[in-house]
């Protein structure tokens, strides 16, 4: 663990003006208000106090320049996004996020970039009282950012991908397709305020995920595309699904910027939305507060996804995001 | 968390022969014997059961191709090493390692490389009953490997850098300088069996670190070099040190391969040894078993490190490893 608060200060130890430890001191070490942090940044490891009667949930996700985000993304948006995509995995398990570690690889020690990155990172973390407790900054050819988050959940409370039951209603939060459309516009140099912000600053459904504990039978977050992620849930649960294409929630900005075919392509296969897709008994939904929740289909005894449009079966080839192809 | 066991298997979802999920299936998912793993790889996150009355220790460390290891390192050695450097941080806190997550970025899906990497990763993990519970594989320009390990320790038992007391004896495990000498030989295309193996397969002092709980006042692992890491411990503790250069443990292979100046340069500033440097009352040492433990000096009321050679004060400029210089 090298996100260290200490640095060699003795006269014998001569450093150039800015070294790794100073960088970290300046931008990443902030007041740690989160509960359960006994020792944060500055030792070989962080020491954390778990709450009695809670299980831990741990997730890790990496964003690579050129693969997961365009090089021209603002540093604070990248910092926000890398935390949000991990929070989304915690949310999909019904967990409460608590502690975060960071591994940041970058070509040079651009202090303005690091300061901005840290601002975005903390913006996302502070929304959910997540403490940065350690990390490692390294030099590499291109920017690679890994965030790991540990959360917790009541014993036996975690929501799994494997619990979907035949007859369950399939729900999705928010709207889908916005982020993929936003990325396309961003990459083309024609960013749209709303759609592009849905890509760079995704909203992790953390509170609603916790509210689903005890109600949702299965959940997954939409990172690779609605069809691809739903299929993972179905495969793990050993069930199938029937989806009504017309019910899939599509935002007004997506409707007004793209034709119906593009809307559906983004919504079904686009990915990066970080909304939750979950299954539950139809009448069992918790109060979703300000979160829009839409029923889009139901779990069947099949093995795959049947899409219907006004009752007729339609075919959609999967183009969900895959690495290494 | 995308180290997923599930993959889309429905006929509609056509993948090429090897995609990310298959790769992971094949090489990273192994039987999970470790205690406390309720849900491992294959869901949005891992669900883990902490033991009552234990605090958690979490560490994260990254190895970047070209920065931390030469491109020609064997994949299994890299896998072993990235786990070992994290285990070493857990050891320096007195912790018991339990659960590991992996973020692997690489230029292509070279299955032979991944299989070999996984073998090395598990070799290090299996030595200490650490379970791989999740991770993320991504494509990037060069290889970047991040491992995060969560361990535990009795409440209040963690050994910190901050506890060194004036009058403490300073100890170091094993021998120092070997890894830096080994890396130099490796990079020059003249690997030495013993010295190079000390770089590529460092031994994390996990059991001995746990035995130091309640005895050591302060500890740190030697990753950046003995002087540089000791200075971090001193600064955090607000004390100084006097070191007897002649007492520093140097291996026979290092002695026979390099002259005395090079030996001392490697031993004092070389880094990468992953031995423990710790302070304790002189007569309080636990049984170190097969681990060599050497007293090299004592904690003083100063602020920096005074090195003596046969009684005379000698000057050593710090050249401990720093990123971003």
Interface residues (C-beta under 8 A of the other chain):
Chain A: X1 X2 X4 X5 X6 X7 X8 X9 X10 X11 X12 X13 X14 X15 X16 X18 X19 X20 X23 X38 X39 X42 X43 X44 X45 X46 X47 X48 X49 X50 X52 X55 X56 X57 X58 X59 X60 X61 X62 X64 X65 X66 X67 X68 X89 X90 X92 X93 X95 X99 X101 X102 X103 X105 X108 X109 X133 X134 X135 X136 X137 X138 X139 X140 X141 X142 X144 X146 X148 X150 X151 X153 X155 X158 X160 X161 X162 X219 X220 X221 X223 X228 X231 X232 X234 X235 X236 X240 X303 X304 X305 X315 X316 X317 X318 X320 X322 X323 X324 X325
Chain B: X1 X2 X4 X6 X7 X8 X9 X10 X11 X12 X13 X14 X15 X16 X18 X19 X20 X21 X23 X38 X39 X42 X43 X44 X45 X46 X47 X48 X49 X50 X52 X55 X56 X57 X58 X59 X60 X61 X62 X64 X65 X66 X67 X68 X89 X90 X92 X93 X95 X99 X101 X102 X103 X105 X108 X109 X133 X134 X135 X136 X137 X138 X139 X140 X141 X142 X144 X146 X148 X150 X151 X153 X155 X158 X160 X161 X162 X219 X220 X221 X223 X228 X231 X232 X234 X235 X236 X303 X304 X305 X315 X316 X317 X318 X320 X322 X323 X324 X325
